[in-house]
Structure formats: structure tokens, C-alpha cells
Amino acid sequence: MTESDPLSRHGGSEIDVPHRPGDRGSAEPKRRKPRDKPLLIVLTGHGKGKSTSAFGMLLRSWSRGYRCGVYQFVKSGKWKVGEAKAAAALGGIDWEKMGDGWSWLSKDLAESADLARAGWEHVKQVIAEERYEFLLLDEITYPLKWGWIDVDEFVRTLRERPGFQHVVVTGRDAPPQLIEAADLVSEVVKIKHQMDAGIRAQQGIEW
């Protein structure tokens, strides 16, 4: 630590700060501190911003050198998500879409359910392999709510996941069992939304 470092100038060289310049944090096992713990995070509620918040954490994890994976359970490969394009440009982020579009508009709900279950089976394998240190399961609460994925098995898999894996779950109406198991739960509440006034979804804002 140099004299130009703020901590050194103020006599705090031994202070355990969240991170220092160049510190890769929990992404580097040798640097993990006793405070570091793999978290199960749930972002739920009917307001806009759940996935947006999760993507912010994704960027933080990527910048710290985590192995990052994103699995979207509603949007299909045809849905051009702006964050997915950004992740591809950054590199080092696996991004898979496990659904067939907006499932509540699906013409074949049986196929939608099969896609969700197959996606979950794949994610279970990924978790068992400890493939990622940051894993985002975007909008997976919908298949849980609709009974396509067993809630108890889902929660047990996340609770008993091996190694060091942060998992972030997004979507409305997170089941009580998941909320109980989570380390951090935030509810996004809608106060106003422009779409209620007839303003359609826009690139750069909604996707």
C-alpha cells in the first residue's frame, strides 16, 4: 500500500474494507475472507426492475472475475435482450434462453412446460458441477408458480448447492419456501408504469 492510497493516508491500512484496488474478492479463492459466503438472492414483486437489478450484480461479478452464467426461463432465443448483447460484447458470460417467448401468450403450454423442465434439469447439472460462481435464474418464478417445476425440489437444490455459488432468482410471486430459504429478498413495488398510460415497451428501457 502506497502513501497515495486513501487508507494509508488516514491510518487505516489494517482496516478490512469490502475490496481494495485490484482485489478480485470472492472470485479468487485465495483471497476469500471469513465474511465471504455464497448467497441465495431473490428479486420479486410486481414492479419493473427485478431483472435489471440482477443484471447489475452480474456486471459486478463479471468485473471481479467470477465465472458467470445467465439462464432465462421465459424469453426465447428470438427475444433480443439488450443485456445479452452487452454480455456477448464483454465476453466470459454464458447466456442461455430456456423458454419459447412470453409463456402466458404461448399457443402450446405443454411445450412451454417441457422447455422449462428441461431447462431446470440442465441448471441442476450446472449447479452440481459448480460451473459458475454467479448464477442468474431469470424469471424462473413463473414456471414455479405454474407448477411446471417442483418448488420443494427447486429450493432444496439451491439450499444444498455445493461449493461457492451465488444464485440470483428473479420474477413475480416468489413462493414462500424460496423466500424463507433466501439470504436476501427484495420486493420491487410498482408505483406507476408508463405502459398503464398506453406507452408501449421501448428498446433501451424494457429490453
Secondary structure, 3 states (H helix, E strand, C coil): CCCCCHHHHCCCCCCCCCCCCCCCHHHCHHHCCCCCCCCEEEEECCCCCHHHHHHHHHHHHHHCCCCEEEEECCCCCCCCCHHHHHHHHHCCEEEEECCCCCHHHCCCHHHHHHHHHHHHHHHHHHHHHCCCCEEEEECCHHHHHCCCCCHHHHHHHHHCCCCCCEEEEECCCCCHHHHHHCCEEEECCCCCCHHHHCCCCCCCCCC
